[in-house]
Each structure stands twice: as C-alpha cells, then as structure tokens.
C-alpha cells in the first residue's frame, strides 16, 4: 500500500487583503507559489525555487515575498499552520 503524501497548510497574511490559507502537498504548494518563487529567485539567486522540505519552502517563499515587495509598505507574511 502506497504512503499518502503529507498535507500542509500555509497561511499567507497580507496587511490589506487579510489572510488566505492554502492547503496541499509540498509538490502542490511548489506549483501554486512557483511564480512568486521565480520572481524571488530572479532578484536574489540564493532563493531556492524547488526546496525539498516544508521548512525550507516556507523560508524561501517568505524571502521571495520580501524581494517582490521590496519597497512596499504593505507586506505579505507566510507561516506554516500545524
């Protein structure tokens, strides 16, 4: 019997737009946030576009939002929900 991939919940919180919860496997989340990761990597090549762990994914996604919103007052914050 095949092992089910683990599901994760990510809370994406924006100062003006509020909270949004995205749920799925690491593979799904990589696809869902691929554009943001790509933008972050284009500005900072140290940002990994395909991290292997959920902790690394959250860290790289947060760094990507920081690069994407460099001089904006309204910021986006990402956190893993247990």
N, C-alpha and C positions, 0 to 999 in steps of 0.2 A: 504494500500500500504506500503510495507516494505521500510525502510530508507536505502539508499545506504551507504555502509561503506566509510569513508573518505579516499582519496588517498593522499599519502605523497611522496615527492621527497627528496632523501638523496644524497648529493654529497660526494663521497669518493675520497679524494685527496691524491695521493702518490707522493713523491718528484721525483721519477724517472719515474714511469709509467703514471703520469698525472691524470686527473680527470675521474671519472666514475659516472654517475647518475643512481641510482636505484629507481624505482617508484613502489608504490603499497600500499596496506593497511598495517596497523600495523601488522596484522597476517601474511601477506606475507613477510614483512621485517624481522619478527622474524624467520621465516623459512629460508629465504635467508641468514641471518647472524648467524644462530644458531651455526655453528661450531666455529666462532670467539668468540661468547658469551660463549660457552662451554670452550674454551681454557682460556679465561679471568677468568672465574669462577674457573677453576682448579688451577690457580695460586693465585687468590685472591677471597676468598669465599664471600666477600662483594658485588661482582658484581652479579647483578640480571640477571638470564638467561631468564626471562619472564616478563619484565616490562609491566605495564598496560597503560602507557601514552607514547606519541611520544617523549616528552621531556626527560623522564626517559630512554627511549630506546636509544636516541642519546647519553646521558651521559654514560650509561653502555657500549654502543658499543665503544665509544672513550676510556674508561678505559680498555676495553678488548684489543684494539689495542695497548695501552701503555704496557700492561702486555706481550702481544705476541711479541712485538718488543723491549723488554726491553733494550738491549744494542746495538741496530742497529742505525746507523747514519741516514738512510733514514726512515722517519716516514710517517704514514698514519693519515690523519685528516678527521673527519666526521662533516658534518653540514647539518642542515635542510634547504631546499630551500622553500621559501614561494610562 
